Amino acid sequence: MATMLPTEKAGARSLADVLPNSARALAAEPNDLDLPPVRSAVVVVVDGLGRSQLAARAGHARFLAARPREAITSVFPTTTAAALTTLTTGAMPGQHGLVGYRTLDASNDRLVNQLTGWDDAMIPEVWQRETTVFEKAATGGIRSFAVGPSKFRTSGFTRAVLRGAEYRGANTITERFAEASRILASGEPSLVYLYIPELDKASHSYGWESPQWLSGLEAVDAELQAFLKVVPPRVGVLVTADHGSVDVPHRAHVLFDQAPELIDGVRHVGGEPRCLHLYLEPGATDADRLALATLWEQSEGERAWVAPRQEAIAAGLFGDVHPDVLPRIGDVLVAARKRIVYYDSRPVDQAARNMIGQHGSLTADERIVPLVRLGAFEL
């Protein structure tokens, strides 16, 4: 293949380090983030707040911007399902099994949405293979709490990635920080995960460069500042994100199905617009994967990374891949390098094409996220 895939840097700090090391700080154990021992730890996840977006709009987040922030790496693909699962397990997608937004359930010959597609044929506790940080913390006598929108309380995704944590529903950013404050006020050692989806939602609808996204950022910043004023002593707080975002105009939509050779032999198109997983018909060989990847490379190599499955795995993009997870990864992967997205114009429902803010690929705007240390964790 002509396209050189980015490779993983050994030893680089990543999203997988955040929650496990917070739990080690709670247990007064040495940890890779050099976090001091604390009574309780809070990890705030601002969905969609990439490092570059925060830097570009620092004037609208003066509290966060005034604190030193590290750059850490999210997972591939840079999608919420994969990234949050890595955060809460400390494992890479090739191990935990959520390798994209829509992935192949080969046993049932279907694509499944990893956020909303859970059913009796895809049991969360089985499909997500790894023990969570919350489950491990419980063995050491630490209670864990997940604070997020009430509608997510009983979802399959919550069962998959937040098991072991007591879910506390709160429907606004203000209410979530208030709930975290109540948990901390008990004085009991606690590990708290606080999830803020509002910025990502605004990004998808309006773009991260929109007034709506800026308003959301200002709200997050103000609530964080207010929260830190009432955080008890010996409570450490980390702020991070699952991925960043890029704004893609409608004119940059690439309708790949209009080049028939690019979908010849493709049974399912999974992933998302900035990172396609192309699944070939059953029985496809490595030669078939290479042939399709070559066609895509010839067509899209100037604006996308293209790789057959084994090449992507060899580059370490998914981490070590468990045999059960292997079929969930596309036979060929197409990850946008330029500000474009790939859509299939064949389905009747084209509502997804209304999205402006997009993510999923390997660019720094999508993959590099901030890590801000506050409270007892502040340097």
Salt bridges, closest charged atoms under 4 A:
GLU8 OE2 - ARG367 NH1 3.02
ASP34 OD2 - ARG13 NH2 3.81
ASP47 OD1 - HIS243 NE2 3.08
GLU70 OE1 - ARG13 NH1 2.95
GLU70 OE2 - ARG373 NE 2.46
ASP105 OD2 - ARG110 NE 2.93
ASP109 OD2 - ARG267 NH2 2.58
ASP109 OD1 - HIS268 NE2 2.94
ASP119 OD2 - ARG110 NH1 2.77
GLU125 OE1 - ARG159 NH2 2.77
GLU130 OE2 - ARG129 NH1 3.60
GLU135 OE1 - ARG163 NE 3.59
GLU166 OE1 - ARG143 NH2 2.64
GLU166 OE2 - ARG168 NE 2.83
GLU179 OE2 - ARG168 NH1 2.56
GLU179 OE1 - ARG182 NH2 2.83
GLU188 OE1 - ARG143 NH1 3.14
GLU198 OE2 - ARG176 NH2 2.69
ASP200 OD2 - HIS204 NE2 3.27
ASP200 OD1 - HIS243 NE2 3.70
ASP200 OD1 - HIS359 NE2 3.59
GLU209 OE1 - ARG57 NH2 3.98
GLU218 OE2 - HIS60 ND1 2.61
ASP242 OD2 - HIS243 NE2 3.48
GLU272 OE1 - HIS359 ND1 3.99
GLU281 OE1 - ARG267 NH1 2.84
ASP286 OD1 - ARG289 NH1 2.74
GLU300 OE1 - ARG303 NE 2.58
ASP324 OD2 - HIS322 ND1 3.76
ASP331 OD1 - ARG289 NE 2.54
ASP331 OD1 - ARG309 NH2 3.43
ASP344 OD2 - ARG346 NH2 2.69
GLU366 OE2 - ARG274 NE 2.75
GLU378 OE2 - ARG67 NE 3.68
